[in-house]
Amino acid sequence: MATESKTQVYYINLGGTVGNVGAMRFAWRGKKDAYPKAVADVLGVVIAKDTDSGLMFGANSPRPALVRIGYTDGSGNSKSTIRFCEPDKIGDVTTGGKLNGKKIKIAGKEYNINSCTLKSN
């Protein structure tokens, strides 16, 4: 008896023109709940379908931007997690605050997002 996969294939369009024509599809495999629909839409992350073609796994360059998503855990401690973000969406999620108030799932628990910044080394 087969069990359902706990991972999902995601991708972000990098480059391209209007409608992402000619864009490279940077793809990776992550946990199924890592990018809830409301968060994925804002970050520009697409859940891949079995019929999607042209997905590039393991590319070192170019890579999507990384953003640090801040949230407060049940004990009141400030925590953060890192997620990929389409370069065209960085302004919306950092200075625009489009993720604030949305929910993100970490280790099976949902938390409210309260900030988002560009990840620095």
C-alpha positions in Angstrom: 0.0 0.0 0.0 1.5 3.3 -1.1 1.5 6.3 1.3 1.0 9.9 0.2 4.2 11.9 -0.3 5.1 14.4 2.4 6.9 16.6 -0.1 5.9 18.8 -3.0 7.8 20.2 -6.1 7.7 24.0 -6.3 9.2 26.4 -8.8 9.8 30.1 -9.3 10.0 31.8 -12.7 13.3 33.7 -13.1 13.8 36.2 -15.9 11.6 36.2 -18.9 9.2 38.9 -20.2 5.5 39.6 -19.9 3.7 36.4 -18.8 7.1 34.8 -17.9 7.8 34.0 -21.6 11.3 32.7 -21.7 11.7 32.4 -18.0 13.9 29.8 -16.3 11.9 27.6 -13.9 14.0 27.2 -10.8 12.6 24.1 -9.1 13.1 22.4 -5.7 11.4 19.8 -3.5 10.1 20.9 -0.1 7.6 20.0 2.5 4.0 20.1 1.3 3.0 22.7 3.9 6.0 24.9 3.5 4.2 27.3 1.1 0.5 27.6 1.8 -1.4 29.1 -1.2 -1.8 32.6 0.3 2.0 32.8 1.0 3.0 31.1 -2.2 1.0 33.6 -4.3 2.7 36.6 -2.6 6.2 35.0 -2.9 5.7 34.0 -6.6 6.1 30.3 -5.8 4.2 27.9 -8.0 3.2 24.3 -7.0 4.4 22.2 -9.9 2.1 19.8 -11.7 3.0 16.5 -13.2 2.6 18.0 -16.7 5.0 21.0 -16.1 8.1 20.8 -18.2 11.4 22.7 -18.3 11.9 22.6 -14.5 15.6 23.1 -13.5 16.7 21.4 -10.3 20.0 22.1 -8.5 20.9 25.3 -10.4 23.4 27.4 -8.5 23.0 30.4 -10.7 20.7 32.1 -11.1 18.8 31.5 -7.9 15.7 33.1 -6.4 16.1 35.6 -3.6 15.8 34.4 0.0 13.6 36.1 2.5 13.4 35.8 6.3 9.9 35.5 7.5 9.4 36.5 11.1 6.7 35.1 13.4 6.0 34.8 17.1 5.8 31.3 18.6 3.3 30.2 21.3 5.6 31.2 24.1 6.0 34.7 22.8 9.5 34.2 21.3 10.4 35.8 18.0 11.4 33.2 15.5 12.0 33.2 11.7 12.2 30.9 8.8 13.8 31.3 5.3 11.8 30.9 2.1 12.5 31.5 -1.6 10.9 34.6 -3.3 10.6 35.6 -6.9 12.9 38.7 -7.4 10.0 40.7 -8.9 8.1 40.2 -5.6 10.7 41.4 -3.1 9.3 44.9 -2.7 5.8 43.6 -2.1 6.9 41.3 0.7 9.6 43.4 2.4 8.6 47.1 2.3 5.0 46.4 1.1 4.2 44.0 4.0 1.9 41.8 1.9 2.7 38.7 4.0 2.0 40.4 7.3 -1.0 38.7 9.0 -0.9 35.7 6.8 -0.3 32.2 8.3 2.8 30.0 7.8 3.2 26.4 9.0 6.4 25.5 10.8 6.8 21.9 12.1 3.1 21.2 11.8 2.0 24.4 13.7 0.5 27.5 12.2 1.8 31.0 13.1 0.9 34.5 12.1 3.6 36.3 10.0 4.6 39.6 11.5 7.5 40.7 9.3 9.5 39.8 6.2 13.0 41.0 5.3 15.6 40.1 2.6 17.9 37.4 4.0 21.4 38.6 4.7 24.4 36.4 5.2 
